[in-house]
Amino acid sequence: AILTHNHGWNDLTTLPLAALVGFAAGVVVGLPALRFHGVYLALTTFAVALAVPQIAKNYPNFTGGTEGLALPTHTGLWLYCATWLVAGIVFVLAWLLLRGRTGRAFRAIRDSEIAAASSGVTLSLYKTFAFGVSAAFAAVAFSMYVLVNNFVNPDVFGLTLSLYILIGAVVGGLGSLWGVLTSAVFVQLLPSGLTTTHISSSQSVPVIFGAVVIAVMALLPLGAANLLRFLHFGSQIGHSSEVPLGTEGR
């Protein structure tokens, strides 16, 4: 937003720089966060999410302060194509990252840090790198979020937004890119669908949304990713059962 508003940069050309700034910020936060685990790590990231916008308000000449910065407007078609293009690129990059050695190290650390360390995985290196990569992806995503809104101030990135991201991670499940897509659809479309279809009043939408989240977690405690794995596994079993008897060796 600063580069576009104050220095006349093109919108999309700022995205690679936003990714670099996000990566650096993630590494800075990730280094001290190595000492925390579980709920304490989540609280640390929440504290950063609440503190940084308040700091940005103290530099109005740079960030616009509480008044924020206005950005050029674009047509709906431009925004539609740009967001899908950027989302597709980021998705492919994440898929390639998780397919390689780094992805295997991430999964090993997620399952058991002790086992990963005994297998030669450098925990501090990969955990800090994971912080940096996730922050880089978030920086690109919210740069597009700012472009869609044509405006940004520190209050845009508040606690409610962080809670929605956390809900999306829980609903989608950890360790699956397809779960990420499912959670994004859930978090974005369910509240707007309840509002636009006039099924309920605007005051009851958060209540209904919370009830649906609780129901989903009760039925799918491991998230939508686990359901997708189950369906895929079931389809493979069904396909293998269709093989005629006596032809397995072929």
C-alpha positions in Angstrom: 0.0 0.0 0.0 2.9 2.4 0.8 4.6 1.7 -2.5 1.5 2.1 -4.5 0.1 5.1 -2.7 3.3 7.1 -2.0 5.7 6.0 -4.8 3.4 5.1 -7.7 4.3 1.4 -8.0 2.1 -0.9 -10.0 -0.1 -3.0 -7.8 1.1 -6.5 -8.8 4.7 -5.6 -8.9 4.7 -5.0 -5.2 3.7 -8.6 -4.4 7.2 -10.1 -4.6 8.6 -7.4 -2.3 5.6 -8.0 0.0 6.6 -11.7 0.1 10.2 -10.9 1.0 9.1 -8.5 3.8 6.7 -11.1 5.1 9.4 -13.8 5.0 11.8 -11.5 7.0 9.1 -10.7 9.5 8.3 -14.4 9.9 11.9 -15.3 10.6 12.2 -12.5 13.2 9.1 -13.8 15.0 10.1 -17.4 14.4 13.5 -17.3 16.1 12.2 -16.4 19.6 9.1 -18.6 19.1 11.2 -21.7 18.9 11.1 -21.8 22.7 7.3 -22.2 22.7 5.0 -25.1 21.8 1.3 -25.8 21.5 -1.0 -23.2 22.9 1.9 -21.0 24.0 3.0 -20.7 20.4 -0.5 -19.8 19.3 -0.7 -17.1 22.0 2.6 -15.7 20.8 1.4 -15.3 17.3 -1.8 -13.7 18.5 0.2 -11.2 20.6 2.2 -10.2 17.5 -1.0 -9.9 15.5 -2.4 -7.5 18.1 0.7 -5.5 18.8 1.9 -4.7 15.2 -1.2 -2.8 14.1 -1.0 -0.6 17.3 2.6 0.2 16.4 1.7 1.1 12.9 -0.7 3.7 14.2 2.2 5.7 15.7 3.7 6.4 12.3 1.0 8.3 10.3 3.5 9.8 7.9 4.6 6.3 6.8 1.5 4.1 7.3 -1.3 6.7 7.2 -2.1 6.0 10.8 -5.7 5.5 11.7 -6.8 7.3 8.5 -5.0 4.7 6.4 -4.0 4.8 2.7 -6.3 4.8 -0.3 -5.4 2.6 -3.3 -6.4 2.8 -7.0 -9.7 1.1 -7.9 -10.0 -1.8 -10.3 -12.9 -3.4 -12.1 -14.4 -6.6 -10.6 -13.1 -8.6 -13.6 -9.5 -7.4 -13.0 -9.7 -8.3 -9.3 -11.3 -11.7 -10.1 -8.6 -12.7 -12.5 -5.7 -11.2 -10.5 -6.7 -12.9 -7.2 -7.2 -16.3 -8.9 -3.9 -16.0 -10.7 -2.0 -15.1 -7.5 -3.8 -17.8 -5.5 -2.9 -20.4 -8.2 0.7 -19.4 -8.2 1.0 -19.6 -4.4 -0.8 -22.9 -4.3 1.6 -24.4 -6.9 4.6 -23.1 -5.0 3.3 -24.6 -1.7 2.6 -27.9 -3.5 6.1 -28.0 -4.9 7.6 -27.1 -1.5 5.7 -29.9 0.3 6.6 -32.5 -2.3 10.3 -32.2 -1.7 12.8 -32.7 1.2 11.5 -29.6 3.0 8.0 -30.9 3.0 9.1 -34.2 4.4 10.9 -32.4 7.2 7.9 -30.3 7.9 5.7 -33.5 8.2 8.3 -35.2 10.4 8.4 -32.2 12.8 4.6 -32.1 12.9 4.3 -35.7 13.8 7.2 -35.9 16.3 9.9 -33.4 17.0 12.0 -36.0 18.8 11.8 -38.5 16.0 12.5 -35.8 13.4 15.6 -34.7 15.3 16.9 -38.3 15.7 16.5 -38.6 11.9 18.8 -35.7 11.3 16.3 -32.9 10.8 17.5 -29.6 12.2 14.5 -28.4 14.1 15.5 -24.7 14.6 16.2 -24.3 10.9 13.1 -25.9 9.5 10.7 -24.4 12.1 12.1 -20.9 11.5 11.9 -21.5 7.7 8.2 -22.6 8.2 7.5 -19.3 10.0 9.1 -17.3 7.2 7.3 -19.2 4.3 3.9 -18.9 6.0 4.4 -15.2 6.7 5.4 -14.7 3.0 2.3 -16.4 1.8 0.2 -14.3 4.3 1.8 -11.1 3.1 0.9 -11.9 -0.5 -2.6 -12.9 0.4 -3.3 -9.8 2.4 -1.7 -7.6 -0.2 -4.5 -8.9 -2.5 -7.0 -8.3 0.3 -5.9 -4.7 0.4 -6.2 -4.3 -3.3 -9.7 -5.7 -3.3 -10.8 -3.2 -0.5 -9.0 -0.2 -2.2 -8.1 0.9 1.3 -6.0 -0.1 4.3 -5.4 1.0 7.8 -4.0 -0.9 10.8 -7.5 -1.7 12.1 -8.1 -3.9 9.1 -5.8 -6.5 10.6 -7.5 -7.0 13.9 -8.3 -9.8 16.3 -11.4 -10.9 14.3 -9.4 -11.6 11.2 -6.9 -13.6 13.2 -9.7 -15.7 14.7 -11.1 -16.4 11.2 -7.7 -17.6 10.1 -7.5 -19.9 13.2 -11.0 -21.2 12.5 -10.0 -21.9 8.9 -6.9 -23.8 10.0 -8.9 -25.9 12.5 -11.8 -26.6 10.1 -9.6 -27.4 7.1 -7.2 -29.6 9.1 -3.4 -29.4 9.2 -1.0 -30.8 6.6 -3.3 -30.7 3.6 -3.4 -28.1 0.8 -6.9 -29.3 -0.2 -7.9 -28.8 3.4 -6.8 -25.2 3.1 -9.0 -24.6 0.1 -12.0 -26.2 1.9 -11.4 -24.0 5.0 -11.1 -20.9 2.8 -14.5 -21.6 1.2 -16.0 -22.3 4.6 -14.7 -19.2 6.3 -15.5 -16.8 3.4 -18.7 -18.1 1.9 -20.7 -19.3 5.0 -21.0 -15.9 6.7 -21.6 -14.0 3.5 -24.1 -16.7 2.4 -26.1 -16.4 5.6 -26.1 -12.6 5.2 -27.0 -12.4 1.5 -29.7 -15.1 1.5 -31.6 -13.3 4.4 -31.9 -16.7 6.2 -31.1 -14.9 9.4 -30.6 -11.4 10.7 -27.1 -9.9 10.8 -27.0 -10.1 14.6 -27.6 -13.9 14.5 -25.0 -14.7 11.8 -22.0 -15.0 14.2 -24.1 -17.2 16.5 -25.0 -19.5 13.6 -21.5 -19.5 12.3 -20.1 -20.5 15.7 -22.7 -23.3 16.0 -21.7 -24.6 12.6 -18.0 -24.5 13.5 -18.8 -26.5 16.7 -20.8 -29.0 14.7 -18.1 -29.4 12.1 -15.4 -30.0 14.8 -17.6 -32.5 16.6 -18.1 -34.5 13.4 -14.7 -33.9 11.9 -12.2 -33.4 14.8 -9.2 -33.7 12.5 -10.7 -31.3 10.0 -11.9 -31.5 6.4 -8.4 -32.7 5.3 -9.0 -36.0 7.1 -12.4 -36.5 5.4 -10.7 -35.9 2.0 -8.1 -38.5 2.8 -10.8 -40.9 3.9 -12.8 -40.4 0.7 -9.6 -40.9 -1.4 -8.7 -44.0 0.5 -12.2 -45.4 0.1 -12.2 -44.8 -3.6 -8.9 -46.6 -3.9 -10.4 -49.6 -2.0 -13.5 -49.6 -4.2 -11.3 -49.5 -7.3 -9.1 -52.4 -6.1 -12.2 -54.5 -5.2 -13.3 -54.3 -8.8 -10.3 -56.2 -10.0 -11.4 -59.7 -11.1 -10.4 -62.6 -8.9 -7.2 -64.3 -10.0 -5.9 -61.2 -12.0 -4.0 -59.6 -9.1 -0.7 -61.0 -10.2 -1.1 -59.4 -13.6 
